[in-house]
């Protein structure tokens, strides 16, 4: 099935109209989704902080105490903790956003078959739900880093909201591809969860991509959109570099976003009838 330029404009226009028309429901469902994530847990919302904090401690201990890789990484020991915290915070949001967006249509089938809720909005409020957790985690992390003297404010911080917006756009576009396919195939969902585990290790979360000897491997990592976003957080907070100082990575990310958006429109149009039958 081919999608012409007129079709793309029409589909994008409908998506924007749906988000504007249902903006109140969008935020309301985001809060509902956030509550559902921690309902039934004894510690409630505390898990949003406990889990990433525990994972951070494990990675910090392994890298600095066990493997002692800070010097091999080429990262200044004075900013290593900040570098690690910022990178992991970005990854936790991206990972949670992909998983939530991917499973959103399965999780909220009743909105589609009973309330006739626009399909393209469902991944949006699950991503907003993850965004709220991410913002809380970022604020707490920055406060702790600031109190411990590991965080220094700079003018480069002004581009952090830009990387946050790009992360949201990336997650939404990707969810438009993954969510319908997850509804249609349980095997696809299992495959993507396995892929995410590999993506963590192929995105430079725990190592400096510039320390890799192979030019080919460095290039492959740099065209990874997740690497671009994670490194963007780091360049804004502790590595002090502007977004336009990485033109190759920026251009690769823009091209990949266009491709993912087109795929999202294609998959949405192609699976519309199949989704109606399955759901």
Order of alpha helices (4+ residues) and beta strands (2+ residues): alpha-alpha-alpha-alpha-alpha-alpha-alpha-alpha-alpha-alpha-alpha-alpha-alpha
